[in-house]
Amino acid sequence: MPFLKPLFVLFVCSVAVCQIKAQSVKGSWYGVGHIQTDGNTENYLSELVLKVEGTNVKGEFNYYFRDSLFKNKVKCSFNKKTRILIIHKFPIIYFKSQSTKKAVMCDVMGTFELRVAKTESVLNGSLTSASEANFLMPVLNYRMLKDPEAETNKRKKTKVTKPKMAEENISKTIVAPTTLPTSTTNPTTKPITVIDQTQKDSTRKKEVTLKDSIKPIIVSEKPIVPVAVITEKAFNNRKKDYTKIIDIENSTIQLEVYDNGSIDYDSVSLLLNGKLILPKTMLTHRSVKLSIQLDENLEFNELGMFAENLGLIPPNTAALIIRDGKKKYDIVLNSDFNKNAIIQLKTNKGNKKD
């Protein structure tokens, strides 16, 4: 029928608008940046305020370090199809700075993924070093939540009437008197008023029943499982694909991982001997650098790559550079949802000269 066509068009447009709003990063986001190094207690309580103007996203990245507040204007890019938010380079205070007044600043960039659910909206991601020349800043892992008060205030437009309490209803109950007929034999006798006992008893029963029906609601909080525990468990559930064995001379080596092909939004995690050393990170042409300490008590240290997704072009592919002193090794790793790419690092303790 002719009138159905405009209704269908209106329905499609409304659904599209709802999807665009659901995938928007506009608003205030809050989270704590945790440093991925052993034995470190410093963290960054952060606020990310974003404004969307057409295809451009800009705003502020504000954070507390110790007792000082630092503010940064940031420019971002957001891909609605992949829900990937890229925060362009901005400075952040070095986590080992002894004084906030004379602090060392490091350039970082952010990669976050937007996840939208009925209960909450989340930006999961990390800040990584944006400088190719230094290894100063370790990875800062974030889980940022959207400001719930801002979302709730938008919906509170109607007044909520206060429900009447049980006591108020009971106090307004009228107990009707019953008048007995006067005697014809004794006209001077006054009429006697009697309260209906059955109605009085029923009123008491209602009051008791209402009070007994009101029971306290017990809310059980679900334990928060760390990201490292979730990743390590998923890593152990996949098969190991042994790619290469490398003889290592030093106990401390440097790693660089990046996307060696076209950027297709591959995200990976790195694990050493089954323990997370690099949380979920999206790969780009800019390498992510980190330094790791090998366990010299083991003949082989296993370095594994865990595929967090398959990107636009499966499988998940990454280029890895291992620097062992003056030696350099270039390796290409492939992993998917069934297997992890594993490199065995052999420590040659017996070959070392005293």
N, C-alpha and C positions, 0 to 999 in steps of 0.2 A: 504494500500500500504506500502511497506517496508520502504520508506523514511519518512513516517509520524511518525514512532515510535521514532526516535531520536529527531525530532522536538517537540513531546509531552513531552519527558523527559526533554529537554532544557527549555520548558515553565514551567513545574512544579518546576524545580530547581530555575528558576528566580523568581517565585512567592514566594517560600520559603525564598529565600534570602531577598526579599523586606519585608516580614513579620518579619524576624529576626531583620533587621535594624530598622523597625518601633517600635519594642518592646524593643529596647536597651536603657539602662540608661546612656550610655557613653556620656560624654560631660560636659559642665558647666551649672549649674542650679542656679537661683537667686530667692530669696524671703525674706520676713520679718516674723520673728517669733513673734506672738502676745501672750502675757501671758493671760491665762484664769482666771483672778481674777478681781473683781470689783474695780474700782477706781485706777487702775494701768496704768501708761503711758509708762513704759519701753518696749522696743522692741529690737529685735535682727536682724539687717540687715545681711543676711547670703549668703554665696556662697558655693555650693556643687560641687566639681570637681571629677568626677568619671572616672576610667579607668577599662576596662574589659579585663582580661587576662584569656582566657579559661572560666572556671567556676567560677573563682575568681573575685570579684569586690573590688577595693580599691581606695583610693583617699584622699581628704582633705575636712574638714568641717571648713570653715573660717567664722568668724562673727565679727561684730563691736558691742561693748557694750560701750555706751556713746562715748568717744573720743579715744578708744583703740581698736586695732585689735588683735584678738586671732586666732591662727591657730592650727588645730588638724589633725593628721593623723588618718584615720578611715578605718575599714574593714567592708565590707558589704556582704550580700547574696541577690541574686535576683532570683525569681521564674518566668520564662517566661510564664508559663501557667496562673498563677494568677496575674501576673504583680505586685507582692508585693516585695518591697525593704526593707530589714531590715538592719539598721545601728547598729552595735554592740557598746557596752558600750564605752563612751568617756566622759571626763570632760567638764563642761560648767560653767561659772561664775554665782553665785547666783544673782538673779535679785534685791535683796535688799542690795547688797554690796555697801558700801559708797565709797570705794576706789578700783580702779582697780589694784593698786600695792599690797594691802593687801586684796585680795578678797577671799571669800569663794567659793570653787569649789564643784559642785555636779555632780555625775555620771548620765548620761542620755542615753537612747537608742531611736532609731527612727524607725517608721513604716510608710511607704509611699506606695501609689498606683500610678502606671504609667497610665496616660490617654493620648492617642495619637489621634489627630484629624488633619484635613488638614491644619488648620490655626495655631495650636500651640500644643506643647507637655507639659504636666503638671505633676508634682509630688505633690499629695495631701497627707497630713499626719500630724504627730505631733512627738514631742520629749517628752518622759515621763521619770519619775524618774526610774533609774536602780538599786536603792538601796532599799532593803526591810526594812531597819532600820530607814528611815527618811521620813518625809513629806515635806522636804524643797522646792524642785523644783516643781512648778505647771506645768500644761501642756502647751507646746508651740505649737501653731497651725500654720501650714505652707501651703502655696500654692506657689510652686516653678516652675518658667518657664524656659525653655531651652533658652540658649543664642541665640537670633535671628540672630545676626551678623555672628556667626560662620556658621549657616545653609545657610545664604544668600551668603556668600563668596564662598561656594563650588559650587554654581550654576552659579556664574558670571564668565564664562570662555570665552564667546564670546563678541566681541566688538560691541557696539551699535552705529550706525551711527547717527549723529545729523541731525534731519529733517530740511529741508530748510524752512526759514521763508517766510511768504507771501510777505513781502516787497522786499526780494531778488528776488523772482520770478517776481514780477511786474516790478522792475527796469530793468530786463534783457529783457523785452518785446520790440520787435522792431516794431516801427510804420512805415509801408512802405509808401513812398511817391508815389503820382500819377502824372505822367507827361502828360500834355495835348499836342496834336499834334501841330506842328508849322504851321502857316498859309502859304499857297502857294503864296498868294498875296503880303505878306510882309516878305521877307526872313530874314530881319534884326531883327525881333522880337525874344526876348529870350524866351526859354521855361519857363512856370510858374509851380512851385512845390506847391501842395496843400496837407495838412495833412488830412487823412480820419477822419472826426469828429465822425463817428459811431464807429470806432475802438477805438478811444480815450474814448468815453463814456462807452463802454463795459469794458475797463480796469478799469475805476473808479468804475463801479458797482461790479466787482470782488473784488476789495480792500475793499469796504464797506461790502460786503456779508461775507468775511472771518473774518473781525474784529467783526461783529455782532454775528457770530457763536461761537466765543470763549467766553464761560461763566464760571464763577468760580464754582468749585465743592464744595458743602457744605457737610462736613462729620459730621454726628450726632453721638456723643458718647453715648453709652448705659450706663445707671447708673449701678454702681457696687452694687449688692445686697449682704450684709454680709451673711456669712455661717450660723450664728445663726438664722437670719430671715427665711432663706430657710428651715432649719431643724425644727424650731418651727411651721411653716405653714404646713409642711408635717406631723408632729406629731399630730396636731389638726385634720387632715383629716382622721386619723385612729381611730378605735374603742379602747375603754379602757377595758383591761382585769384585773380586780381587783384581785390581788393574795393574799394579806395578810394585816392585820391591826396590827400595833405594837405600844405599849404605850412607849412614849419617855419622859425621865425625864429632859434631858438637851437641851438647845437651839442650841448647836453646837455639831455635831456628825461627826464621821469619816467613810468613805466608802472605801471598797476595792472590785474591780471587776476583774474577770479573767475567763478564759475558764476552766471549770471543767472537760472536757473530752479530747478527742484527738484534736489537733490543726487542725481546718478545716477552718481557716481564717475568722471567724466571726468578724464583725465590728459593733460596737454599739455607740450610743450617749445616755447620761443621761440628763434628764430634771427634774427640781424641780419646781412644780407649773406652768408648761408650759414654763419655761425659761431654756435655754441651760446652763448646768454647766460642761459638759464634751463633747467636740466635737468628731467627728468620730474617733474611736480608735479601732485598731485590737486587739482582745483578745488573750493572750498567757497564759502559766502557771505562768508567772510573773505578779503579781497583779498590777493594776493601783490604786493609792491611792489619795484621796482628802478629804478635810474637808469642810463641808457645814454648813451654818447658816439657821436655820428654822425660819419661820414667826410665832411668838408666838401669833399673832392676829387671826390666823386661827385655827380652831379646828382640822382640818386634813391638813397636808402638803402631797402633792402627789409627790412621786418619781417615774418617768417613765423611762423605757428602750425602746429606739427606734432602730429598726433593720435597719442598713444601707445596709446590704446584708443578704443572707441566708447561706453563707459559702458553703462548699462542702457537708454538711449533714444538710438539713433543719429539723426543724426550727432553728432560731438563739437562742442559749442557752448560758447563762452566770451564773456564781456563784457570789453572792453578799454577802459581810460581812458588817454588820452595827455594829459599836461600839458606845454604848451610856454609856460613863463613864466606869464602870467596867462590864457592860452587853455587851454581844456579841450575834448577831443574824446571822445565816447562812441561806441563801435563794437561791433557784435556779429559774431563770426567763427564760421564753420562749416568744419570739415575732417573728412576721413575717411581711409581707408587708400589712397585713389587720388589725393587732391589736398591741397595745403597752402593755407591762406588767407594771402594776401599783401597788405600795405599798403605803398604807396610813399610815402616821406617825402621831399618835395622841399625841398632847401636853397636858399633865395633869397639867395645871396651878392651877386648883382648889385643887389638891391633895398635892401641895407643902406646906411644913411647913415654917412659918415665922421665 
